[in-house]
Amino acid sequence: MKNYFDLTGKVALVIGASSGLGRQFAKALANQGATVAVAARRIEKLEETKAQVEEMGAECIAVPCDVNDEQSIIECIGAVVEKFGKIDILCNNAGIIVWDEILDSTTEGWNRAMATNVTGAYIASREAARFMVKQGSGHIINTASIAAHGGEVGSVSYYASKAAIANLTRALACELSPKGINVNAIAPGVFATELTEGSIDGEMAEEQKKTLPLRRFGREGELDGMLIYLASDASSFCTGQVMFVDGGQTCKM
C-alpha cells in the first residue's frame, strides 16, 4: 500500500525556520522522512531548530540566509543543492509585520515588509526552480495568511504583501507547473508565533475567538497536515492554490 504522504528521500528547505511556524514546518517535514535544510538570519535560533530536527532522527543542516539580500538567498539555495544534490521542497516562510495605519506609515516600513514577505519568496522560488526544472519535479510552498483574503486596520503593508504572495503563488504555478513543479500557499489564521505575540491574548482576543466558527485560535501542529499534503505526492493535482487553515475565519470575512 502506497503512503502518499511519505517524504523519505526528499530534500526540503525551510526559509524562515528560526522560530514559530518555520520551526514547526521543519519538524513536520522531518517527521515524514524528509532530509531538512533550515535557513534564517538568526543563527543561534536556527541551530536550536536544527538540534530539534536532529533529535527526531532526521538529517538536517543550518544555512545562513537573509531574505533581504539576493546574494544570500542564491548562496543558500546553492549550498543545499551542493550538499544534497537536489532540492525537492521549498517552504518560503520568512515574514514580518510592520504595525502602522496608513496615516502613520512610512515608505521605509512598506519597502521592508514587501522585501521580506514578497521579494524574498520570489527570489528563493526563482533560484530553487532552476534546479527543480532540471529534476522535472518539485514543490514550492509559500506562507500567505488570512490577510491575503481581505484588509483590516493596523498594517497596510502586511495585508498588501500577503495578497501579493497569493498571486505570486498563482503566477508561479502557471509558469512552473507545466515543468513538473507544483506551487501552492498555506494561509494560516491566528496562531501563536513571534509575529502575533502580544496580540492574541487579553480581552479583545477572547472576543475575537467568539467570532470564529471553531471559537479558538490555531494550536501548534494544526498546519502540519496541510504542509505535508502540499509537500507530498498526495497533492500531485493541486497547484496554484491558497489553502486557508483558519478555524473558519475567512468564511465570515
N, C-alpha and C positions, 0 to 999 in steps of 0.2 A: 504494500500500500504506500503510495507516494505521500510524503509530507510536504505540501505546497509552501509551508512556512519555514522550512529548514534553510538556513543560511550557511551551512557548513561549506567551506571552501571559498566563500565570498569575502571580499575585502571592502570594508566600509570606512569612509572618512566622515567624521562629525566635526564641523567647524562651529565654534562657539560651545565647546564642551567643558569649560572650566567649572561650570556650576549649573544648577537649575535643570531645565528641560534637556539641554545638551548632554549633561552628565547622565541623566536618566536614559536618553536615547542610546548613548554609547553602551550602557549596561544592558539595555534591552536587546540590542543587536548581538552583543556578545553571548547573551543567554540563548540565542537561537543558533549559535555556532559560528558567527562571523568573526573574522580577524578584524580588529578595530584600530584605526588611527584617530587620535583625538587632537584637535588643534584649537588654539586660542592665544591671546596676548599674555594672560596671567599664568606664567609658567608654574609657579608654586601650586596654584589651584589645579592646573592641568595635570600635574604629577599626582595629585590626590585622585583625580578621575582615573588616571592610568592604573594606579595601585588598586582601586576598587574593581576595575575591569579584570585585572590580572588575578585578583582573588577569586574570580568566577571561573578561572582556568583558561581564559582566552588570551591569545597573543595580542599585545597592544603596544603601540608606540605613541609618544607625545611629540608633536611637531609645532614649533612656534609659528603663529600666523596672526598678522594684523590685517583685518579686512579693510582697513582704510589705506592700505599700502599694496598697490597692484603687484609689485615685485615679490612681496612677502607671500601673497596668495599663489603666485606662479611657482615659487620655490617650494611651498608647502605641498602642492599637488605633485610636483616633480619628485619630492622626497618620498612620498607614499608609493608612487609608481616604481621608483628606483629600488625601494625596499622590498616590495611585494610583487612587482612585475605587472601589476594591473590595478584598476580601481573599479569596483562593481557598483558601489552605492555611495552617493554623496548626499549628506544632510547639511543644508545651509541653515544654521540655527543662530548665528550671531545677530544680536539686536539690541537696540537701546530705545528708551522713551525719553524724549525731551518735553518736560511738562511746561507748557505755556499756551495760554489762549492767544488768539490771533493778534490782538492789540498789544500784547506784551511780548510777542515772539520776535526773534531775530533771524536774519538770513543765515548767520553762522550756525544757529541751532538747527534750522531747516536743513542746511547742507550736511551737517553732521549726522542727522537722522537718516537722510537719504543715502549718504555714503555708506553708513554701517548696515542699514537694513535692506538696501536695494542694490547699490553698485557692487558691494562685496559679493553678494549672491550671484549677480550677473557674471562677474569676473571668474569666480570659482566654477560656475556652471560651464562657462565657455572653455576654461582650461581643462576641466575634467572630461568634458565632451570630446576633446581632441583625442583622448586615449580610448574613451568608450566607443567612439565611431570605429576605431581600428579593431576593437574587440567585436563589434557588431551587437553589443548589448550594454545595458546599464540602467540604473535607476537614480534619478535626481529627485530629492525630496526637499522642498522649501518649507520654512516655517512662516506661515501667514498669521492670521489672527481673526477673531470675530470683528476686529477693526476693519477688515477688508470688506465687510458687508455693509457698513454704514458709519456715519460720523457721530461723534459725541463732543461735548465740551471738554477741553483740557489739554489737547495735544494735536494740533492740526498736522504737524509733520509726521507723527506716528500713524495717524489714520490714513494720510495720503500715501505713506511708504508701504503700508500693508496692502492697500488696494493695488499699488504698483507691483508688489510681489505676486499677487493673484494673477494679474495679467501678464507678468513676466513668465509665470508658470505656463499659462496657456500658449503664449507665443513660442516659448522654447519647445513645448510639446508638438506644435505644428511643424517646427523645423526638424526636430531630432527624432521624433517617433518613427518616421519612415526609415531611419538609420538604426533602429533597434533600441532606442533609449526612451524609456518611459519617464515623463516628468509630471509630478504632482505636488500638491502642497497640503500640509496639515494646518488647519486653522483652529487653534485652541481657544476655548473660552477662558474663564478665570481660573488660574492655577497659582499655587504658592511658589513664587520664584523671587529672585533678587529684584526683578523689574516691578513686581507687584507688592513688594514689601512695604508695609505701612498703609496700603490702600485697600486691603482685603480683610481688615479686622475692624472692630468697632461697630457702633450702632448703624451707620449708613450701610456698611457691608451686610449686616444682618437683614436690613430692609431690602437690599438688592437680591439676596438669596431668595426671599419670598416671591420675587417676580419670575424666578426661573422655574420651568416645569419640574425639574428634579429637586428644587428647593435647596440646592447646595452648590458650592464651588467644586472644581475638579480635585481629585486626590492623586497622589503620587502613583504612577504606573498606569493611569487611565488613558494615556496616549499611546502606550506600548503596542496595543493591538493594532491600531491604525498604522503606526510606524512600520511594524513587521509586515503587515499586509502590503503596504506600498513598496517595501524593500524586497519583497519575495515574488516567486513565480505565481502566487495566488492572484496578483494584480496584473497579470500579463495583458489583459484587455482594458486596463484602466490607465488613461493618460490625459493630461490637461485638466485635471480635476482639483478643486479646492474642497477638501474634506473637513467639514466643521465638526469638532468634538467639543461641545459647549454646554451640555446639560439642557439643550433645547433653547438656548438664549436667542439664537438668530431666527427661530421660527416665530418669534414675537416681535422682532425688530421691524 
